[in-house]
Amino acid sequence: MSLDQRIGTIVLVVAVIALILGAMGYMQASKIASIEDRISALEERIKALEERAQAPGTTTTVTETRTERAVETVVETETVVRERVRLTVIGPWSGDEAKYFQAVLDEYMRRNPGVEIKYVTMRAEDLATSLPLQFAAGTSPADVVITPWAWWIVEMAKNGYVEDVTGLVNKDEYVAGTVDAVVWDGKVWGAPFTMWLKPGFWYKKSFFQANGLEEPGSMDEFMALLDKIKGIPGVKNPIVTGDSVGWPISDVTEHFIIAVGGPDLQLKLINGEASFTDPEVRTVFEQYLVPLIRDGYFSEPIEWTQAVTLWWNEEYALYFMGTWITGMVDNPDDLGFFPLPGAKGVVGGADYIFVPKTAPNKEEALKLLEFLATEGQAIHVSQPAGKIPTWTKVPASELWGPMQTVYSKVVELNLQILPDLDDSVGGDWQTLFWDQLKLLWVNPDSLDQVLATLTQEFPGG
């Protein structure tokens, strides 16, 4: 082979090798570029999925498959639907009182964002007529029910309509006697909520000061105070009589029974160990209540919330009412109160929480009950609801300012907290008690008839 041919062959071989190397380089660069593009795209997908994963209801699972030259990331997304639990609570409060209770429910929902609570107002009297029929039919309009009638909860428990909450309520952590009211067959069927007191006659400090009036220190001074008030221009009666279905009248009646007859007489009447025709009971009515009614010291019965307005406008000077009145006036700092001189006790009562057997969301309802019976009480008593806690772990410093004053005075006077007479007896007799007292207030000459009826119709009498 000539020199020229040999050189031509070498040149051809080099050209071929160059072509092969060029093709290989192009393929490698393309493959790398492709891999880089895939990685970039996957990074964008991962970033988007991470942003979605931060939204509620989404969980993201990332798995990695490793190859020799690149990491291939596969992203799987699973959507989890979390439904909000919707609870219905029935309670006795309306108006401002409902607003103060709503603050407790709002705090629970804040702590438990997966729960939504609807509050419905229903009086104890209406509960007693409507709920048993629904319970018997296997339904319930509410998950949690609150009522002042502990006896009624026990009756519903006896019929198998109430959930046992023994494990949720530690009796030793509550004001003595409050849990006992909802105990039957050795089990606890309800939890105490906050407690109201019926401590005495309320008055405006400014009215007393303007008219030179002072709290009485004896029954004679009490009568002298009423006489002085009678002579003040613009005052219709010294004491306004609040009325609804009769319970405000029963409150002032019980206060006279406790002050004149003593705390034991109140307890004996509740337990059926004394009757209304007994001499010591008759004395309370004959020597105190009837003369005050007959001589115009009490007004005629007036719807109790309207009576608050009239009394605050100084058409009346005194109003016997529960501590919830502190949240119903324009300036609670202008409020003062005094029990009847010589009183050794005052009526106090709790509202009670229970969960129906047929509650739509029983598990969540029991959690709410436990909260209301404990930490929820601290929230409620800090509101202008006029309540004190039954859960003894709530410090007095948590009470709303005006209620701290009331509580301090009750403690200072060493007043025994006693159960409400008609709330404790309950049943048809309770409404009879109210009706008979309304009759007495408009016709004080009906005393004999009233006392005889209350004795004859008393349960077990």
JOFEN-V96115 format. One record per backbone hydrogen bond with DSSP energy under -0.5 kcal/mol. CO is the residue of the C=O (numbers start at 1). NH is the residue of the N-H. Records with the same first field share a line. If there is no record, write none. Layout:
CO->NH  NH
This chain:
2->6
3->7
4->8
5->9
6->10
7->11
8->12
9->13
10->14
11->15
12->16
13->17
14->18
15->19
16->20
17->21
18->22
19->23
20->24
21->25
22->26
23->27
24->28
25->29
26->30
27->31
28->32
29->33
30->34
31->35
32->36
33->37
34->38
35->39
36->40
37->41
38->42
39->43
40->44
41->45
42->46
43->47
44->48
45->49
46->50
47->51
48->52
49->53
50->54
51->54
52->55
55->58
57->80
59->78
61->76
63->74
64->66
65->72
70->67  72
71->73
72->65
73->75
74->63  76
76->61
78->59  80
79->81
80->82
81->83
84->86
85->87  116
87->118
88->143  144
89->120
90->146
91->122
94->97  98
95->99
96->100
97->101
98->102
99->103
100->104
101->104  105
102->106
103->107
104->108
105->109
106->110
107->111
108->112
112->115
114->85
116->87
118->89
120->91
123->127
124->128
125->129
126->130
127->131  132
130->134
131->135
132->136
133->137
134->139
135->138
144->90
145->354
147->352
148->150
149->153
150->154
151->155
152->156
153->157
154->158
155->159
156->161
157->160
161->357
165->168  169
166->169
168->170
169->171
170->173
171->174
173->392
175->178
177->181
179->182
180->183
182->189
184->187
187->184
188->165
191->353
194->351
195->388
196->349
197->323
198->347
200->321
201->338
202->319
203->205  336
204->208
205->209
206->210
207->211
208->213
209->212
218->222
219->223
220->224
221->225
222->226
223->227
224->228
225->229
226->230
227->231
228->231
229->232
232->235
234->236
237->317
238->317  318
239->299
240->242  320
241->302
243->304
246->250
247->251
248->252
249->253
250->254
251->255
252->256
253->257
254->258
255->259
256->260  261
257->261  262
258->262
262->265  266
263->267
264->268
265->269
266->270
267->271
268->272  273  274
269->272
275->278
278->281  282
279->283
280->284
281->285
282->286
283->287
284->288  289
285->290
288->292
289->293
290->294
291->295
292->297  298
293->296
297->239
300->241
302->243
303->307
304->308
305->309
306->310
307->311
308->312
309->313
310->315  316
311->314
315->236  237
318->240
319->202  321
321->200
322->325
323->326
324->327
325->328
331->334
332->335
334->205
336->203
338->201
340->343
344->416
346->418
347->198
349->196
351->193
352->147
353->191
354->145  356
355->163
356->359
359->362
361->365
362->366
363->367
364->368
365->369
366->370
367->371
368->372
369->373
370->374
371->374  376
374->377  378
375->378  379
376->380
377->381
378->382
380->383  385
381->400
383->385  386
388->195
390->175  392
391->394
393->395
395->398
396->399
400->403  404
401->404  405
402->406
403->407
404->408
405->409
406->410
407->411
408->412
409->413
410->415
411->414
416->346  418
418->348
420->424
421->425
422->426
426->430
427->430  431
428->432
429->433
430->434
431->435
432->436
433->437
434->438
435->439
436->440
437->441
438->442
439->443
443->446
444->447
446->450
447->451
448->452
449->453
450->454
451->455
452->456
453->457
455->458
458->461
